[in-house]
Amino acid sequence: MRVYKFYPAKWGLEALSKRRLKVSPIDELNDPFEYLSLDLGDKSVRAWAKRFRETVSQDNGIISFSRNWFQPLMWAHYADSHKGLALGFEVPDDLLFKINYVDKRIKPASDVDVSKSSMEVLIHRLLRTKHIEWSYEDEYRLVRPLENCVCEGDKFFAAFNDKAILKEVVLGARYQTSDAEKLSSELKFERVIFQTARAEFRGFRMTPQKLAGLQKQL
């Protein structure tokens, strides 16, 4: 599946130069409801949910991708107001899981305390559920054990590899050309496709710039 990672220009160029992706520990994700989409009205449920979140957060991090690069809000929020870039990767479908978006908190089944299958269904939903206001992200996730990542200070990184192959670089509509000729040459040698985003003329999405004279360079 082709999926995209958005970056401000500085961090996107660093990711390309070092051939790596940032892995986010779950406690550092920007949604305080992450893995807490359960209805927490009951005190005992709150206690269980807290333990669950702590357990899944201990050893794993995630790399968040979007299914496409056409959503202008993604450029605005994650690519420095369209001045950054999006990296397109080919990732095996079975390594990604799609986020589902809901408008109400999840209520556990009545037999969840005694039924293993009900508990498994609940955990499966919690790992894949966010509020509907995040739906513009069209998010797919790749889970990475932190112990398998490169650690630099308090940051974690995973190298581009055969499970996340760089295929595409999309430069934002407001991207400013930088002094990255060597990097650009290296990437073209690797047969990476370059595109430039622009605003649609008739709609409200981003679309590829077709005119060669308006293509941006790294």
C-alpha positions, 0 to 999 in steps of 0.5 A: 500500500502507498502511504504518506508521511508529512514533515516540515522541510527541515525534518523531511530533508533530515529524514531523507538524508539519514534514510529514516523515519521517526517512531513516536512512543505512544505517550508522545502522540498528540491526542490525549485520548489515544488508546483511551476511546473507552467510555470511562464513566465507570471508575473501575473501567477507568482503572482498567483503561489506565493499566491497558494504556500503560501496558501498550505504551511500554515497549512499542512506538508507532509510525503514522501515515496518511493514505494520501497527500491530497488533504490540505489540512495535513499539509497545514498541520504537519508540513509547516503550512504547505512549506514542507513535504510528504514522503510516499512509502510502499508498505506491505498491507499486513503491516499496517492497520487502519484507524477507525473514526467514531463520534462516541466513546466505546462501551464494553460488552456486558460479558467483557470481564468473563469472555476472552473473545469479547476482551480481544474484540475490545482491545482490537477496537481500542488500538484502532479507534480515534474520534471522528474529528481526526478523520481528515488524517485517513491514518494508517499505522505501523507498530515498531518495538522500541527495542528495535529502533535507533535511539538518539537521546529521547528520540527513536528512529527506524531506517527505510528498509524493505518493509517501508520503501521510499517511492515518492517525494511530494513538495508542498505548494509553498516549499522553498527550494533548498541547497540539496542537489546531492540529496536530490541526485541520490534519490533520483538514482534510487528511482524516487518519483518527485512531484509538486503539490498545488491547490485544485482549481475547482475543488478544495484538495491538493493535486499534482502540478503538471507544468514542468516550469512550476515543479519545485526542487529539493 
